[in-house]
């Protein structure tokens, strides 16, 4: 039954080791975002050039980030942005 629901939205990417869910608070310009992470910290995250032109991120989007190894409490990279249906599915399953 869970597979049927996952197929309904396509394959949904889940957090891997070292990645954290977060919600975009604001766009700071120049591909920088202020994100409130699930661990309770606010991080300034950047959108890497590899995905910069492929996604459009706005406030209140659910995202997946990877904290930097240096200053991991303050900075990170955006890895994935969930669309509205995927975010709702993650909330219903209590993953986020």
Backbone as CSV, one residue per row, in Angstrom:
resi,resn,N_x,N_y,N_z,CA_x,CA_y,CA_z,C_x,C_y,C_z
1,UNK,0.813,-1.184,0.000,0.000,0.000,0.000,0.866,1.261,0.000
2,UNK,1.950,1.253,0.760,2.845,2.411,0.786,3.492,2.619,-0.578
3,UNK,3.779,1.524,-1.279,4.382,1.636,-2.609,3.426,2.292,-3.593
4,UNK,2.125,1.989,-3.444,1.138,2.594,-4.333,1.110,4.099,-4.146
5,UNK,1.192,4.564,-2.885,1.172,5.994,-2.632,2.455,6.655,-3.100
6,UNK,3.576,5.981,-2.969,4.835,6.553,-3.447,4.824,6.656,-4.964
7,UNK,4.231,5.670,-5.640,4.145,5.716,-7.094,3.225,6.837,-7.559
8,UNK,2.262,7.186,-6.723,1.335,8.251,-7.041,2.063,9.573,-7.271
9,UNK,3.130,9.846,-6.527,3.878,11.080,-6.657,5.228,10.863,-7.319
10,UNK,5.493,9.689,-7.786,6.820,9.376,-8.300,7.716,9.006,-7.136
11,UNK,8.937,8.754,-7.396,9.867,8.386,-6.338,10.277,9.652,-5.587
12,UNK,10.041,9.685,-4.298,10.335,10.863,-3.486,11.691,10.688,-2.821
13,UNK,12.539,11.680,-2.984,13.882,11.618,-2.415,13.819,11.885,-0.917
14,UNK,14.399,11.005,-0.134,14.462,11.151,1.315,15.863,11.583,1.713
15,UNK,15.997,12.051,2.947,17.294,12.529,3.440,18.273,11.367,3.564
16,UNK,19.463,11.590,3.093,20.543,10.624,3.241,21.398,11.034,4.432
17,UNK,22.428,10.280,4.705,23.285,10.573,5.849,23.912,11.962,5.698
18,UNK,23.776,12.775,6.734,24.359,14.112,6.730,23.460,15.186,6.149
19,UNK,22.264,14.837,5.666,21.347,15.816,5.096,20.214,16.102,6.074
20,UNK,19.681,17.320,6.015,18.668,17.783,6.959,17.529,18.446,6.187
21,UNK,16.298,18.226,6.657,15.139,18.912,6.092,15.080,20.331,6.642
22,UNK,14.538,21.239,5.839,14.401,22.615,6.290,13.318,23.338,5.513
23,UNK,12.942,24.507,6.025,11.937,25.351,5.379,12.573,26.695,5.077
24,UNK,12.384,27.170,3.868,12.967,28.435,3.427,12.246,29.585,4.121
25,UNK,13.005,30.413,4.820,12.440,31.595,5.475,12.437,32.786,4.537
26,UNK,13.568,33.014,3.843,13.629,34.138,2.912,14.743,33.931,1.896
27,UNK,14.592,34.632,0.793,15.586,34.628,-0.265,16.478,35.849,-0.053
28,UNK,17.772,35.627,0.118,18.697,36.716,0.408,19.335,37.300,-0.855
29,UNK,18.989,36.778,-2.012,19.561,37.252,-3.255,20.837,36.520,-3.603
30,UNK,21.198,36.539,-4.876,22.440,35.930,-5.350,22.541,34.452,-4.960
31,UNK,21.460,33.724,-5.154,21.344,32.285,-4.881,21.675,31.918,-3.439
32,UNK,21.340,32.787,-2.511,21.505,32.515,-1.082,20.121,32.502,-0.427
33,UNK,19.938,31.584,0.514,18.657,31.426,1.182,18.861,31.321,2.684
34,UNK,17.933,31.842,3.444,17.927,31.655,4.887,16.938,30.531,5.163
35,UNK,17.428,29.445,5.772,16.626,28.241,5.958,16.588,27.861,7.430
36,UNK,15.377,27.565,7.926,15.219,27.037,9.280,15.214,25.523,9.181
37,UNK,16.189,24.895,9.809,16.382,23.450,9.691,15.621,22.698,10.768
38,UNK,15.445,21.411,10.530,14.703,20.556,11.452,15.389,20.441,12.811
39,UNK,16.715,20.633,12.843,17.439,20.548,14.112,17.352,21.845,14.923
40,UNK,16.549,22.830,14.457,16.312,24.048,15.210,17.254,25.194,14.897
41,UNK,18.193,25.011,13.984,19.150,26.065,13.651,18.755,26.745,12.346
42,UNK,19.126,28.014,12.236,18.939,28.744,10.984,20.268,28.762,10.253
43,UNK,20.241,28.388,8.994,21.466,28.336,8.198,21.322,29.184,6.945
44,UNK,22.416,29.833,6.574,22.508,30.535,5.309,22.989,29.496,4.300
45,UNK,22.137,29.181,3.330,22.475,28.135,2.360,22.577,28.729,0.969
46,UNK,23.414,28.121,0.180,23.555,28.565,-1.203,23.023,27.483,-2.128
47,UNK,22.648,27.880,-3.321,22.222,26.935,-4.338,23.433,26.694,-5.227
48,UNK,23.979,25.475,-5.245,25.152,25.202,-6.079,24.847,25.420,-7.568
49,UNK,25.869,25.771,-8.328,25.708,26.048,-9.747,25.137,24.891,-10.541
50,UNK,25.371,23.682,-10.070,24.888,22.485,-10.752,23.362,22.470,-10.869
51,UNK,22.665,23.010,-9.848,21.198,23.000,-9.876,20.590,24.398,-9.881
52,UNK,21.416,25.433,-9.915,20.946,26.817,-9.792,19.905,27.179,-10.848
53,UNK,20.109,26.782,-12.080,19.207,27.184,-13.161,18.025,26.237,-13.325
54,UNK,18.024,25.123,-12.595,16.974,24.129,-12.771,15.847,24.224,-11.762
55,UNK,16.044,24.945,-10.659,14.989,25.020,-9.647,14.679,26.477,-9.314
56,UNK,13.467,26.691,-8.862,13.008,28.007,-8.455,12.522,27.866,-7.021
57,UNK,13.239,28.467,-6.081,12.944,28.313,-4.657,12.329,29.601,-4.136
58,UNK,11.244,29.449,-3.374,10.604,30.613,-2.771,10.346,30.342,-1.293
59,UNK,9.890,31.352,-0.568,9.666,31.224,0.878,8.642,30.132,1.163
60,UNK,8.819,29.439,2.275,7.952,28.357,2.763,8.065,27.064,1.962
61,UNK,9.045,26.933,1.091,9.280,25.660,0.398,10.009,24.703,1.336
62,UNK,9.687,23.428,1.239,10.395,22.397,1.983,11.604,21.985,1.156
63,UNK,12.781,22.004,1.770,14.017,21.698,1.062,14.857,20.710,1.859
64,UNK,15.851,20.183,1.193,16.811,19.281,1.812,18.174,19.943,1.682
65,UNK,18.885,20.070,2.795,20.187,20.730,2.750,21.274,19.828,3.309
66,UNK,22.495,20.150,2.927,23.665,19.455,3.455,24.564,20.499,4.097
67,UNK,24.710,20.456,5.439,25.573,21.433,6.112,27.026,21.288,5.666
68,UNK,27.732,22.407,5.642,29.150,22.388,5.310,29.928,21.708,6.426
69,UNK,31.098,21.194,6.112,31.938,20.582,7.147,32.530,21.651,8.069
70,UNK,32.788,22.842,7.527,33.254,23.970,8.330,32.061,24.895,8.534
71,UNK,31.857,25.403,9.740,30.711,26.239,10.091,29.389,25.518,9.804
72,UNK,29.305,24.250,10.191,28.123,23.443,9.883,26.864,23.946,10.581
73,UNK,27.003,24.741,11.654,25.830,25.281,12.343,25.277,26.525,11.673
74,UNK,26.029,27.115,10.741,25.620,28.382,10.142,25.430,28.333,8.629
75,UNK,26.085,27.389,7.946,26.058,27.402,6.484,25.832,26.014,5.912
76,UNK,25.337,25.977,4.660,25.110,24.706,3.999,24.784,24.900,2.529
77,UNK,24.581,23.779,1.841,24.212,23.774,0.430,22.825,23.178,0.278
78,UNK,22.027,23.767,-0.599,20.723,23.216,-0.917,20.926,22.009,-1.830
79,UNK,20.285,20.906,-1.502,20.440,19.679,-2.280,19.198,19.385,-3.110
80,UNK,18.003,19.638,-2.532,16.758,19.250,-3.195,15.622,20.144,-2.728
81,UNK,14.702,20.455,-3.625,13.484,21.186,-3.284,12.297,20.288,-3.581
82,UNK,11.401,20.154,-2.602,10.204,19.338,-2.776,9.072,20.205,-3.295
83,UNK,8.268,19.647,-4.222,7.089,20.391,-4.656,5.993,20.236,-3.603
84,UNK,4.874,20.902,-3.772,3.837,20.946,-2.753,3.268,19.567,-2.439
85,UNK,3.020,18.749,-3.453,2.457,17.417,-3.229,3.432,16.513,-2.490
86,UNK,4.706,16.589,-2.853,5.712,15.780,-2.165,5.848,16.207,-0.711
87,UNK,5.824,17.513,-0.449,5.934,18.016,0.921,4.738,17.570,1.754
88,UNK,3.538,17.617,1.179,2.349,17.154,1.902,2.452,15.669,2.228
89,UNK,2.946,14.872,1.290,3.103,13.435,1.516,4.097,13.177,2.651
90,UNK,5.216,13.914,2.675,6.204,13.749,3.743,5.620,14.133,5.099
91,UNK,4.801,15.167,5.124,4.167,15.582,6.391,3.146,14.552,6.872
92,UNK,2.357,14.003,5.930,1.383,12.974,6.313,2.047,11.728,6.865
93,UNK,3.181,11.355,6.312,3.926,10.180,6.764,4.758,10.468,8.004
94,UNK,4.696,11.734,8.492,5.421,12.181,9.682,6.941,12.018,9.542
95,UNK,7.427,12.168,8.326,8.868,12.166,8.082,9.418,13.544,8.408
96,UNK,8.615,14.565,8.146,9.014,15.949,8.436,8.106,16.496,9.519
